[in-house]
Amino acid sequence: MNEEYDEYLDRSSSSNKRIAILVLAIAIVAVAAAFITQNTENVSVDFLFLSGQAPLYVVIIISMALGSLLTMVLGGLRRRRNRRAAM
């Protein structure tokens, strides 16, 4: 009986963690959406040898996507390094 209860607590904790992450993600998306809808004017963009005009919300979306991608890649590399160190 005790093992079943421990297993229930483990599942419950994992479920609560997922819900918290989901709520945080929704909040971030809502704030980003509000910011994006308020920034529709065109801006000048210069990056390395590229330059041009783009709506500010496009620049924001691309920046957020690249930041998320970089975070995922670095997090994956960190997990990989930690797994190798644990072996």
N, C-alpha and C positions, 0 to 999 in steps of 0.2 A: 504494500500500500504506500509506503514512504517513497519508493522509487517512482511510482506513478505521479505522486504529488510533486516531486522534484522535476520530473519531465514536464508536467503542466506549467510549473513556474518558469522553466527555461523557455518554453514556447510562448508564454505570456510576455515575458521580458523581450523576446525577439520581436514579437508582434507590436508591442508598445514602441520599440525603437523604430520599426518601419513606419508606424503611424506618425511619429515625431518627425522623421525625415521627410515624409510626404507632406506634412503640414508646412514645414520649413520651405520645401521646394515650391509649394503653391504660393506662399507668401513672397518669395523672391520673384517668382514669375509675375505676380500681381504688381509688385512695386516696379519691376522692369517695364511692364506693359504701360503703367501710368506714366513713367518717365519717357518712354518711347513716343506715346501719343502726343506728348507735349513738345516734342522736338522734331518737327517735320521740315524745318528749313534746310536748304542746301548749304553744305560746308565744303571748303577746299580741303582735300586730303593729299598729303605728300608722304610717301613711304619709299625709302631707298631711291630708286630711279623712276618710280611711278608717281604720277600726280593726276588729279582730276577733281571733279565735283561729284558729290553724292548727298542724298538726304541724310541728315544726322541720325535718324533712327536706323538706317542701314549700317552706318558706321558702328553704332552701338551694338546692334545684333551681331555683326561680324566680330567685334571685339569680345563680346560675351561668349560667343561660340569658341573662339580661339583660346580664351582664358579657361573655359571648361575643358576643352580638349587637352590643354597643357596640364591642368590639374589632374585629369584622369591618367595621362601618360606618366607624370611624375609619381602619382600615388601607386600606380602599377609597378613602376620600377622600385619603389620603396618596399612594397610588399614582397616583391621577388627577392630583393636583397635580404630582407628580414627572414624569409623562408630558408634561403641558403645559409644564413648565419645560424639558424636553429638546427640545421642538420649536423 
